[in-house]
Amino acid sequence: MRGCRFEWDSGSERLRLRRKIRAHGAAGFAGPQAASLLGAAMALSGCVSPPSQRGEPVVVPDDAGGMPTSTPRPARQGPLDVDSVAPEPGVELRGLTDRGFFDAEHYDLEIDLSEPETGHVTAVATIRGTLAAGATRLTLDFAGLVVRQVELDGRRVSFRRHGAALVVSAIARDRPRPIEVRVSYEGRPENGLFFETDADGMATAFADNWPNRARWWFPSNDHPADK
């Protein structure tokens, strides 16, 4: 089970989801129903199911309070919410308001699953997406596992843990820009990724990311607005 790798991209879903947002409004994408709509589990033969992240831009109201828009704005990030803790599965969600400053579009996970007896994994998550103008940090949902190193656009950067969030330092720019963040980590996931044996006694790994379990085994923008 060593060397499992898979990718999940958002391209084929973006237009469909944007049309649904326009038809139903942002309120229809704010809770477990949104996770049901946007985060369906998909099996990957011989490996584990891919992350339920689809990369639709986070929807915010416009200045007049009218139709929601996905147009990026210059970021003015406030202090992190001190009550941000790892939730129980199905309990929504961390209170970090600046989650929306990053639009995740693609996940590439490289995971060593060679210790099913202990459930310990060693992994690298490479996440590509768009960071908003003016943002000085990138916050990802991530709970329980040990982060060894973080790179932003190929360079090592400082990071810290804050409750159930991984906070990565970034240099502010005056316009939105594509970025790639690479996180090396390890540990035993408490949820989301499960090790079991099948009917023949063979070790298997199974992932269940719904509705907010992805954060327990890889860093992600684990929210219905950015599946």
C-alpha positions in Angstrom: 0.0 0.0 0.0 3.0 2.3 -0.2 3.0 5.2 -2.6 -0.7 5.8 -3.1 -1.4 8.9 -5.2 -4.4 10.5 -6.6 -5.6 13.9 -7.9 -8.9 15.7 -7.8 -9.7 18.7 -10.0 -12.6 21.1 -10.2 -12.8 22.0 -13.8 -15.8 20.0 -15.0 -18.0 21.2 -12.1 -17.4 24.9 -12.0 -20.0 26.1 -14.5 -22.7 23.7 -13.2 -22.2 24.9 -9.6 -22.1 28.6 -10.6 -25.4 28.2 -12.3 -26.9 26.6 -9.2 -25.6 29.4 -7.0 -27.2 32.0 -9.3 -30.5 30.0 -9.3 -30.7 29.4 -5.6 -28.5 32.0 -3.9 -25.7 31.7 -1.5 -28.0 30.6 1.4 -28.5 27.3 -0.3 -24.8 26.5 0.1 -24.3 27.1 3.8 -24.8 23.8 5.6 -24.9 20.0 5.4 -27.2 20.2 2.4 -24.5 22.0 0.5 -22.0 19.3 1.4 -24.5 16.8 0.1 -24.8 18.7 -3.2 -21.1 19.6 -3.7 -19.1 16.9 -2.0 -20.2 13.5 -3.3 -17.8 10.6 -2.5 -16.2 9.0 -5.5 -14.3 5.7 -5.3 -10.8 5.3 -6.7 -10.1 1.7 -7.7 -7.3 0.1 -5.6 -6.7 3.2 -3.5 -8.9 5.6 -1.4 -11.7 7.9 -2.4 -10.6 11.4 -3.6 -11.1 14.5 -1.6 -14.5 16.2 -1.8 -13.0 19.5 -2.8 -14.2 21.1 -6.1 -12.7 24.6 -6.1 -15.8 26.8 -6.8 -14.9 30.4 -5.7 -16.2 31.3 -2.3 -19.4 33.3 -2.8 -19.7 36.7 -1.0 -22.5 39.3 -1.2 -21.8 42.4 -3.3 -21.6 45.9 -1.6 -25.3 46.5 -2.3 -26.4 43.3 -0.7 -27.7 41.9 -4.0 -26.7 39.0 -6.2 -23.7 37.0 -4.8 -20.5 37.3 -6.7 -17.2 35.4 -6.8 -15.1 38.4 -7.9 -12.0 38.7 -5.6 -11.6 41.7 -3.4 -8.5 43.1 -1.7 -8.2 41.2 1.5 -8.4 42.8 5.0 -7.8 39.8 7.2 -8.6 40.3 10.9 -7.4 38.2 13.9 -8.0 34.5 13.8 -11.0 33.2 15.8 -9.7 31.9 19.1 -12.7 29.5 19.2 -11.4 27.6 16.2 -11.2 24.1 17.4 -11.5 20.7 15.6 -15.3 20.0 15.4 -17.0 16.7 15.7 -17.9 15.2 12.3 -21.0 16.9 11.0 -20.6 19.9 13.3 -20.1 23.1 11.2 -17.3 24.3 11.1 -14.3 26.4 12.1 -14.9 30.1 12.7 -12.0 31.4 10.7 -13.5 34.2 8.6 -10.5 34.3 6.2 -11.0 30.8 4.9 -12.6 32.6 1.9 -9.4 34.4 0.9 -8.2 31.2 -0.8 -10.0 29.4 -3.6 -8.7 25.8 -3.7 -8.8 24.4 -7.2 -6.7 21.2 -7.3 -5.4 18.7 -4.7 -2.5 16.2 -5.3 -2.0 13.8 -2.4 1.0 11.4 -2.1 0.4 9.1 0.9 2.4 6.2 2.4 -0.2 3.7 3.6 2.3 1.0 4.5 1.4 0.8 8.2 -2.2 -0.3 8.3 -1.7 -2.0 11.7 -1.0 1.3 13.4 -2.9 3.7 11.0 0.2 5.9 10.8 0.6 7.8 7.5 3.4 9.9 6.0 2.1 12.3 3.3 2.6 15.3 1.1 -0.3 17.4 0.0 0.1 19.8 -2.9 -2.7 22.3 -3.2 -3.2 24.8 -6.1 -5.6 27.6 -6.1 -6.0 31.4 -6.0 -5.0 33.7 -3.1 -7.0 36.9 -2.8 -5.4 40.3 -3.3 -3.9 41.7 -0.1 -3.9 38.4 1.8 -0.9 37.9 4.2 -1.7 34.4 5.2 -3.4 31.2 3.9 -5.5 29.2 6.3 -6.3 25.6 5.7 -8.5 23.2 7.8 -6.2 20.6 9.3 -6.6 18.7 12.5 -4.5 16.3 14.6 -1.5 15.4 12.4 2.0 16.7 12.6 3.2 19.2 10.0 6.9 18.8 9.1 7.4 21.4 6.4 5.4 23.9 4.3 6.4 25.3 0.9 4.7 28.1 -0.9 5.5 28.3 -4.7 8.6 26.2 -4.1 10.0 28.1 -1.2 9.9 27.1 2.5 7.7 29.4 4.5 6.8 29.8 8.2 3.5 28.3 9.5 1.7 27.7 12.7 -1.2 25.7 14.1 -4.3 27.5 15.4 -7.0 25.1 16.7 -8.1 23.1 13.7 -6.3 25.4 11.2 -2.9 25.4 9.5 -1.9 29.0 9.0 0.7 29.6 6.3 2.5 33.0 5.9 2.2 34.7 2.5 3.4 38.0 1.0 0.5 40.3 0.1 0.1 41.3 -3.5 -2.2 43.9 -5.0 -4.1 41.4 -7.2 -5.3 37.8 -6.9 -2.7 35.3 -7.9 -2.4 31.6 -8.4 -0.3 29.8 -5.8 0.9 26.3 -4.9 1.3 25.2 -1.3 3.0 21.9 -0.5 2.5 20.5 3.0 4.6 17.5 4.4 3.0 15.8 7.4 2.5 12.6 9.2 0.5 10.9 12.0 -2.5 8.8 12.7 -5.7 10.3 11.4 -8.5 10.2 14.0 -11.2 10.4 11.4 -11.7 10.6 7.6 -9.2 7.9 6.7 -9.8 4.4 8.0 -7.8 1.2 7.9 -9.6 -2.1 7.9 -9.3 -5.7 6.6 -11.4 -7.1 3.9 -13.1 -10.6 3.8 -9.8 -12.1 2.7 -7.9 -10.6 5.5 -6.1 -8.0 3.2 -5.4 -4.5 4.5 -7.6 -1.8 3.0 -7.9 2.0 3.3 -11.1 3.9 3.0 -11.8 7.6 3.1 -15.0 9.4 4.0 -14.8 13.2 3.7 -18.5 14.1 4.3 -19.4 16.6 5.5 -16.2 17.9 7.1 -13.9 15.0 7.6 -11.2 15.8 5.0 -9.4 18.0 7.5 -8.5 15.0 9.6 -6.2 13.4 7.1 -5.1 16.2 4.7 -5.0 20.0 4.7 -7.8 21.5 2.7 -10.4 24.2 2.4 -12.9 21.9 4.0 -16.1 23.9 3.6 -19.2 23.4 1.4 -18.5 26.8 -0.3 -15.2 25.4 -1.8 -15.8 21.7 -2.5 
